[in-house]
Amino acid sequence: MKITGLWKVKKVGIFDPELGMQMKTVEEIMQMEDSEEIQQTKEMINTTMRINEDGTLQIRILVPESAIEEAKAAGEEIPLDEDGTAVVQEMPWKIENGEIFYKLEEEIEEIDGEPVDPWKKAEFDEDGLLVFFMMAFEKE
């Protein structure tokens, strides 16, 4: 599978007091009644991940018009892509032995005196979606 390109959110983790963390599809989330948590989750749905040929993985968010206007009023500029998104996190990625790995910014060198590999193996769920933190992405 070619992994470079744009990936879009298809599922987001939501905490259920009775069932614990549950992955819900975008469609399921959009039908939920708004609460503060659900509203924040709905905003996360617009997150995209771009895996680039140059070895960078970018997490991007859709920037609301109000945030753009606030930045302009403060004399600042938000660097936006043509689709209205901005990079909020960037990290290196690599393929090793046919598996995908990414490296987070915050490195932990050791735990209990044992060295820790800074490269984390990318995980895929039962639907073949790339799970990254509490979101599952599908390649566009």
Salt bridges, closest charged atoms under 4 A:
ASP34 OD1 - LYS42 NZ 2.72
GLU53 OE2 - LYS2 NZ 3.29
ASP81 OD2 - ARG60 NH2 3.22
GLU96 OE1 - LYS94 NZ 3.12
GLU99 OE2 - LYS121 NZ 2.79
GLU107 OE2 - LYS103 NZ 3.42
ASP125 OD2 - LYS11 NZ 3.25
GLU126 OE2 - LYS11 NZ 3.62
ASP127 OD2 - LYS11 NZ 2.54
GLU138 OE1 - LYS10 NZ 3.71
GLU140 OE2 - LYS8 NZ 3.05
